[in-house]
Amino acid sequence: MSNTQKFCRASIVLSIRVGNSITIANLKFYDVIVDEVLNSKRNATFKSATVVSKNGESACGIRLKNNGRYLITGQHWRNIISSTACDFKLNLDAATESTKREIYNLFKTRLNCNVTLKI
């Protein structure tokens, strides 16, 4: 599945800053500040959320570093976002400016699910 298709399949695409995290059983919960909601099928407008993922990449979980900035996709209900390794995750602190520009340009107008990203 292409990255563009991951954007189109997701119920939410957002830019976040990671705060604290906690592990309970096989789940990891991240408190995040939402910098921007780029796309939402449910018109999400929240400023903080909880990202939930399986604990460990071998279980299709995602790892987010405390204080890191990410662009992620996932499924959401209210301000809880479920994200897995099958979804899109980009570390914004490590991404090049051209990569960030390419992604953000997809969302300036209506998302075109037929566009292929170079990343």
MARFI-744859 format. One record per residue: residue number from 1; chain; x, y negated, z of N, C-alpha, C, O in turn. Coordinates in steps of 0.1 Angstrom, whole numbers. Example, Ala and Ser with C-alpha at 12.3 -4.5 7.8 and 13.67 -1.06 7.14 Angstrom:
// residues 2
+--------+------+-------+-------+-------+-------+-------+-------+-------+-------+-------+-------+-------+-------+
| drengu | keke |   n.x |   n.y |   n.z |  ca.x |  ca.y |  ca.z |   c.x |   c.y |   c.z |   o.x |   o.y |   o.z |
+--------+------+-------+-------+-------+-------+-------+-------+-------+-------+-------+-------+-------+-------+
|      1 |    A |   132 |    57 |    78 |   123 |    45 |    78 |   132 |    33 |    78 |   142 |    33 |    85 |
|      2 |    A |   128 |    22 |    71 |   137 |    11 |    71 |   129 |     0 |    79 |   134 |   -11 |    80 |
+--------+------+-------+-------+-------+-------+-------+-------+-------+-------+-------+-------+-------+-------+
//
This chain:
// residues 119
+--------+------+-------+-------+-------+-------+-------+-------+-------+-------+-------+-------+-------+-------+
| drengu | keke |   n.x |   n.y |   n.z |  ca.x |  ca.y |  ca.z |   c.x |   c.y |   c.z |   o.x |   o.y |   o.z |
+--------+------+-------+-------+-------+-------+-------+-------+-------+-------+-------+-------+-------+-------+
|      1 |    A |     8 |    12 |     0 |     0 |     0 |     0 |     9 |   -12 |     0 |    19 |   -13 |     8 |
|      2 |    A |     6 |   -22 |    -9 |    14 |   -34 |    -9 |    11 |   -43 |     2 |     1 |   -42 |     9 |
|      3 |    A |    20 |   -53 |     5 |    18 |   -62 |    16 |     6 |   -71 |    13 |    -2 |   -74 |    23 |
|      4 |    A |     3 |   -74 |     1 |    -9 |   -82 |    -2 |   -21 |   -74 |     1 |   -31 |   -79 |     6 |
|      5 |    A |   -21 |   -61 |    -2 |   -33 |   -53 |     1 |   -35 |   -52 |    16 |   -46 |   -51 |    21 |
|      6 |    A |   -24 |   -52 |    24 |   -25 |   -52 |    38 |   -32 |   -64 |    43 |   -40 |   -64 |    53 |
|      7 |    A |   -28 |   -76 |    37 |   -35 |   -88 |    41 |   -50 |   -87 |    38 |   -58 |   -92 |    46 |
|      8 |    A |   -53 |   -82 |    26 |   -67 |   -81 |    22 |   -75 |   -71 |    30 |   -87 |   -73 |    33 |
|      9 |    A |   -69 |   -60 |    35 |   -76 |   -50 |    42 |   -78 |   -54 |    57 |   -88 |   -49 |    63 |
|     10 |    A |   -70 |   -63 |    62 |   -70 |   -67 |    76 |   -82 |   -75 |    79 |   -87 |   -83 |    70 |
|     11 |    A |   -87 |   -74 |    91 |   -98 |   -83 |    95 |   -93 |   -97 |   100 |  -100 |  -106 |   101 |
|     12 |    A |   -79 |   -97 |   102 |   -73 |  -109 |   107 |   -59 |  -110 |   103 |   -52 |  -100 |   103 |
|     13 |    A |   -54 |  -122 |    99 |   -40 |  -124 |    96 |   -36 |  -136 |   104 |   -43 |  -147 |   103 |
|     14 |    A |   -26 |  -136 |   113 |   -23 |  -147 |   121 |    -8 |  -148 |   125 |    -1 |  -138 |   124 |
|     15 |    A |    -5 |  -160 |   128 |     9 |  -164 |   132 |     8 |  -165 |   148 |    -1 |  -172 |   153 |
|     16 |    A |    17 |  -158 |   154 |    16 |  -157 |   169 |    30 |  -160 |   175 |    40 |  -159 |   169 |
|     17 |    A |    30 |  -163 |   188 |    42 |  -164 |   197 |    39 |  -154 |   208 |    28 |  -155 |   215 |
|     18 |    A |    48 |  -145 |   211 |    46 |  -135 |   221 |    50 |  -139 |   235 |    61 |  -145 |   237 |
|     19 |    A |    42 |  -136 |   244 |    45 |  -139 |   258 |    48 |  -126 |   265 |    57 |  -119 |   261 |
|     20 |    A |    41 |  -124 |   276 |    44 |  -112 |   284 |    38 |   -99 |   278 |    29 |  -100 |   269 |
|     21 |    A |    43 |   -88 |   282 |    38 |   -75 |   277 |    37 |   -65 |   288 |    44 |   -67 |   298 |
|     22 |    A |    28 |   -56 |   287 |    27 |   -45 |   297 |    24 |   -32 |   290 |    17 |   -32 |   280 |
|     23 |    A |    29 |   -21 |   295 |    26 |    -8 |   290 |    17 |    -1 |   299 |    20 |     0 |   311 |
|     24 |    A |     6 |     5 |   294 |    -3 |    13 |   302 |    -5 |    26 |   294 |   -11 |    25 |   283 |
|     25 |    A |    -1 |    37 |   300 |    -2 |    50 |   293 |     6 |    49 |   280 |    17 |    46 |   280 |
|     26 |    A |    -1 |    52 |   269 |     6 |    51 |   256 |     3 |    39 |   248 |     5 |    38 |   236 |
|     27 |    A |    -2 |    28 |   255 |    -5 |    16 |   248 |     3 |     4 |   253 |     7 |     4 |   265 |
|     28 |    A |     7 |    -5 |   244 |    14 |   -17 |   247 |     5 |   -29 |   245 |    -2 |   -30 |   235 |
|     29 |    A |     4 |   -37 |   255 |    -4 |   -49 |   254 |     4 |   -62 |   255 |    13 |   -63 |   264 |
|     30 |    A |     3 |   -70 |   245 |    11 |   -83 |   244 |     2 |   -95 |   245 |    -8 |   -96 |   238 |
|     31 |    A |     5 |  -104 |   255 |    -2 |  -116 |   255 |     4 |  -126 |   245 |    17 |  -127 |   245 |
|     32 |    A |    -4 |  -132 |   237 |     2 |  -140 |   226 |    -6 |  -153 |   225 |   -17 |  -155 |   229 |
|     33 |    A |     2 |  -163 |   221 |    -4 |  -176 |   217 |    -6 |  -176 |   202 |     3 |  -173 |   195 |
|     34 |    A |   -18 |  -180 |   197 |   -21 |  -180 |   183 |   -17 |  -194 |   178 |   -23 |  -204 |   181 |
|     35 |    A |    -7 |  -194 |   169 |    -3 |  -207 |   163 |   -12 |  -210 |   152 |   -16 |  -222 |   150 |
|     36 |    A |   -16 |  -200 |   144 |   -25 |  -202 |   132 |   -32 |  -190 |   128 |   -26 |  -179 |   127 |
|     37 |    A |   -45 |  -191 |   125 |   -52 |  -180 |   119 |   -52 |  -183 |   104 |   -59 |  -192 |   100 |
|     38 |    A |   -45 |  -174 |    97 |   -44 |  -176 |    82 |   -56 |  -171 |    75 |   -60 |  -176 |    64 |
|     39 |    A |   -62 |  -160 |    80 |   -73 |  -154 |    73 |   -81 |  -146 |    84 |   -75 |  -139 |    92 |
|     40 |    A |   -94 |  -147 |    83 |  -102 |  -139 |    93 |  -116 |  -136 |    87 |  -122 |  -145 |    82 |
|     41 |    A |  -120 |  -124 |    87 |  -133 |  -120 |    82 |  -144 |  -124 |    91 |  -156 |  -124 |    87 |
|     42 |    A |  -141 |  -128 |   103 |  -151 |  -131 |   113 |  -149 |  -146 |   118 |  -154 |  -149 |   129 |
|     43 |    A |  -142 |  -154 |   110 |  -140 |  -168 |   114 |  -134 |  -170 |   128 |  -140 |  -178 |   136 |
|     44 |    A |  -124 |  -163 |   131 |  -118 |  -164 |   144 |  -111 |  -178 |   146 |  -106 |  -184 |   137 |
|     45 |    A |  -113 |  -183 |   158 |  -107 |  -196 |   162 |  -100 |  -197 |   175 |   -97 |  -207 |   180 |
|     46 |    A |   -97 |  -185 |   181 |   -91 |  -185 |   194 |   -76 |  -189 |   194 |   -70 |  -189 |   183 |
|     47 |    A |   -72 |  -194 |   205 |   -58 |  -200 |   207 |   -49 |  -190 |   214 |   -37 |  -191 |   214 |
|     48 |    A |   -55 |  -180 |   221 |   -47 |  -170 |   228 |   -54 |  -157 |   225 |   -66 |  -156 |   223 |
|     49 |    A |   -46 |  -146 |   226 |   -52 |  -133 |   223 |   -43 |  -122 |   230 |   -33 |  -125 |   235 |
|     50 |    A |   -48 |  -110 |   229 |   -40 |   -98 |   233 |   -39 |   -89 |   221 |   -48 |   -85 |   214 |
|     51 |    A |   -26 |   -86 |   218 |   -23 |   -76 |   207 |   -21 |   -63 |   214 |   -13 |   -61 |   223 |
|     52 |    A |   -28 |   -53 |   209 |   -27 |   -39 |   214 |   -21 |   -30 |   203 |   -26 |   -30 |   192 |
|     53 |    A |   -12 |   -22 |   207 |    -5 |   -13 |   198 |    -1 |     0 |   205 |     0 |     0 |   218 |
|     54 |    A |     0 |    11 |   198 |     6 |    23 |   204 |    20 |    19 |   210 |    27 |    11 |   204 |
|     55 |    A |    24 |    26 |   220 |    37 |    23 |   226 |    48 |    32 |   219 |    48 |    44 |   220 |
|     56 |    A |    56 |    25 |   211 |    66 |    32 |   204 |    64 |    33 |   189 |    53 |    36 |   184 |
|     57 |    A |    74 |    31 |   181 |    73 |    31 |   167 |    70 |    45 |   161 |    64 |    47 |   151 |
|     58 |    A |    74 |    56 |   169 |    71 |    69 |   164 |    56 |    72 |   165 |    52 |    82 |   158 |
|     59 |    A |    49 |    65 |   173 |    35 |    67 |   174 |    27 |    56 |   165 |    15 |    53 |   167 |
|     60 |    A |    34 |    51 |   155 |    29 |    40 |   146 |    26 |    27 |   153 |    19 |    19 |   149 |
|     61 |    A |    33 |    25 |   165 |    32 |    13 |   172 |    41 |     2 |   166 |    50 |     5 |   158 |
|     62 |    A |    39 |   -10 |   170 |    47 |   -21 |   166 |    55 |   -26 |   178 |    49 |   -25 |   190 |
|     63 |    A |    66 |   -31 |   176 |    74 |   -38 |   187 |    75 |   -52 |   185 |    79 |   -57 |   174 |
|     64 |    A |    71 |   -60 |   195 |    72 |   -75 |   194 |    81 |   -79 |   205 |    80 |   -75 |   217 |
|     65 |    A |    91 |   -88 |   202 |   100 |   -93 |   213 |    93 |  -105 |   220 |    87 |  -113 |   214 |
|     66 |    A |    95 |  -105 |   233 |    91 |  -116 |   241 |    96 |  -129 |   235 |   108 |  -129 |   232 |
|     67 |    A |    88 |  -139 |   235 |    92 |  -153 |   229 |    94 |  -153 |   214 |    98 |  -163 |   209 |
|     68 |    A |    92 |  -141 |   208 |    93 |  -141 |   193 |    81 |  -146 |   186 |    70 |  -147 |   192 |
|     69 |    A |    83 |  -151 |   174 |    73 |  -156 |   165 |    70 |  -146 |   154 |    80 |  -142 |   147 |
|     70 |    A |    58 |  -142 |   151 |    55 |  -132 |   141 |    43 |  -136 |   133 |    34 |  -144 |   138 |
|     71 |    A |    42 |  -131 |   121 |    30 |  -131 |   113 |    25 |  -116 |   113 |    33 |  -108 |   108 |
|     72 |    A |    13 |  -114 |   118 |     8 |  -100 |   118 |    -6 |   -99 |   112 |   -13 |  -109 |   111 |
|     73 |    A |    -9 |   -87 |   108 |   -23 |   -84 |   104 |   -28 |   -73 |   114 |   -21 |   -66 |   121 |
|     74 |    A |   -41 |   -72 |   114 |   -47 |   -61 |   122 |   -62 |   -62 |   121 |   -68 |   -69 |   113 |
|     75 |    A |   -68 |   -55 |   130 |   -83 |   -55 |   132 |   -86 |   -62 |   145 |   -78 |   -60 |   155 |
|     76 |    A |   -96 |   -70 |   145 |   -99 |   -77 |   158 |  -113 |   -77 |   162 |  -122 |   -76 |   154 |
|     77 |    A |  -115 |   -78 |   175 |  -128 |   -79 |   181 |  -126 |   -90 |   192 |  -118 |   -88 |   201 |
|     78 |    A |  -133 |  -101 |   190 |  -131 |  -113 |   198 |  -116 |  -117 |   198 |  -111 |  -119 |   187 |
|     79 |    A |  -110 |  -117 |   210 |   -96 |  -121 |   209 |   -86 |  -110 |   212 |   -75 |  -111 |   218 |
|     80 |    A |   -90 |   -98 |   208 |   -82 |   -86 |   210 |   -79 |   -81 |   196 |   -88 |   -78 |   188 |
|     81 |    A |   -66 |   -80 |   193 |   -61 |   -76 |   180 |   -54 |   -62 |   181 |   -45 |   -60 |   189 |
|     82 |    A |   -58 |   -53 |   173 |   -52 |   -40 |   172 |   -43 |   -40 |   160 |   -47 |   -43 |   148 |
|     83 |    A |   -30 |   -37 |   162 |   -21 |   -37 |   151 |   -12 |   -25 |   151 |    -7 |   -21 |   162 |
|     84 |    A |    -9 |   -18 |   140 |    -1 |    -7 |   139 |    10 |    -8 |   129 |    11 |   -19 |   123 |
|     85 |    A |    19 |     2 |   128 |    30 |     1 |   118 |    24 |     1 |   104 |    31 |    -2 |    94 |
|     86 |    A |    11 |     6 |   102 |     5 |     5 |    89 |     1 |    -9 |    85 |    -2 |   -11 |    73 |
|     87 |    A |     0 |   -18 |    95 |    -4 |   -32 |    92 |     9 |   -39 |    88 |    20 |   -34 |    89 |
|     88 |    A |     7 |   -52 |    85 |    19 |   -61 |    82 |    24 |   -68 |    94 |    16 |   -73 |   102 |
|     89 |    A |    37 |   -68 |    95 |    44 |   -76 |   106 |    56 |   -82 |   100 |    64 |   -75 |    94 |
|     90 |    A |    58 |   -95 |   103 |    70 |  -102 |    98 |    75 |  -110 |   110 |    68 |  -118 |   116 |
|     91 |    A |    88 |  -108 |   113 |    94 |  -116 |   124 |    97 |  -130 |   118 |   107 |  -131 |   109 |
|     92 |    A |    90 |  -140 |   122 |    92 |  -153 |   116 |   105 |  -160 |   120 |   110 |  -168 |   113 |
|     93 |    A |   111 |  -155 |   131 |   124 |  -161 |   136 |   135 |  -156 |   126 |   145 |  -163 |   125 |
|     94 |    A |   133 |  -144 |   120 |   144 |  -138 |   112 |   141 |  -140 |    97 |   150 |  -138 |    89 |
|     95 |    A |   129 |  -144 |    93 |   125 |  -145 |    79 |   131 |  -157 |    73 |   133 |  -167 |    79 |
|     96 |    A |   135 |  -156 |    60 |   140 |  -167 |    52 |   129 |  -177 |    50 |   117 |  -174 |    50 |
|     97 |    A |   132 |  -190 |    47 |   122 |  -200 |    44 |   115 |  -197 |    31 |   103 |  -199 |    31 |
|     98 |    A |   121 |  -191 |    21 |   114 |  -187 |     9 |   104 |  -176 |    11 |    93 |  -176 |     5 |
|     99 |    A |   107 |  -166 |    20 |    98 |  -156 |    23 |    85 |  -162 |    31 |    74 |  -158 |    27 |
|    100 |    A |    88 |  -171 |    40 |    77 |  -177 |    47 |    68 |  -185 |    38 |    56 |  -184 |    38 |
|    101 |    A |    74 |  -192 |    29 |    67 |  -201 |    19 |    59 |  -192 |    10 |    47 |  -195 |     7 |
|    102 |    A |    64 |  -181 |     5 |    57 |  -172 |    -4 |    44 |  -166 |     3 |    34 |  -166 |    -3 |
|    103 |    A |    45 |  -163 |    16 |    34 |  -157 |    23 |    24 |  -168 |    26 |    12 |  -167 |    23 |
|    104 |    A |    28 |  -179 |    31 |    19 |  -190 |    35 |    12 |  -196 |    22 |     0 |  -200 |    23 |
|    105 |    A |    18 |  -195 |    11 |    12 |  -200 |    -2 |     0 |  -192 |    -6 |    -9 |  -196 |   -12 |
|    106 |    A |     1 |  -179 |    -2 |   -11 |  -170 |    -5 |   -24 |  -175 |     1 |   -35 |  -172 |    -4 |
|    107 |    A |   -22 |  -181 |    13 |   -34 |  -185 |    21 |   -38 |  -200 |    19 |   -48 |  -204 |    25 |
|    108 |    A |   -31 |  -207 |    11 |   -35 |  -221 |     8 |   -48 |  -223 |     2 |   -56 |  -232 |     5 |
|    109 |    A |   -51 |  -213 |    -7 |   -64 |  -213 |   -13 |   -70 |  -199 |   -10 |   -65 |  -193 |    -1 |
|    110 |    A |   -80 |  -195 |   -16 |   -86 |  -182 |   -13 |   -76 |  -171 |   -16 |   -69 |  -171 |   -27 |
|    111 |    A |   -75 |  -162 |    -7 |   -65 |  -150 |    -9 |   -68 |  -142 |   -21 |   -79 |  -137 |   -23 |
|    112 |    A |   -58 |  -141 |   -30 |   -60 |  -133 |   -42 |   -53 |  -119 |   -39 |   -41 |  -118 |   -38 |
|    113 |    A |   -61 |  -109 |   -39 |   -56 |   -96 |   -35 |   -49 |   -89 |   -46 |   -44 |   -78 |   -45 |
|    114 |    A |   -48 |   -95 |   -58 |   -41 |   -89 |   -69 |   -27 |   -95 |   -71 |   -19 |   -90 |   -79 |
|    115 |    A |   -23 |  -104 |   -62 |    -9 |  -110 |   -63 |     0 |  -100 |   -56 |    -3 |   -94 |   -46 |
|    116 |    A |    12 |   -98 |   -62 |    22 |   -90 |   -57 |    33 |   -98 |   -51 |    39 |  -107 |   -57 |
|    117 |    A |    36 |   -96 |   -38 |    47 |  -103 |   -31 |    60 |   -97 |   -34 |    61 |   -86 |   -37 |
|    118 |    A |    71 |  -106 |   -34 |    84 |  -101 |   -37 |    91 |   -95 |   -24 |   101 |   -89 |   -26 |
|    119 |    A |    85 |   -97 |   -13 |    91 |   -92 |    -1 |    87 |   -77 |     2 |    92 |   -71 |    12 |
+--------+------+-------+-------+-------+-------+-------+-------+-------+-------+-------+-------+-------+-------+
//
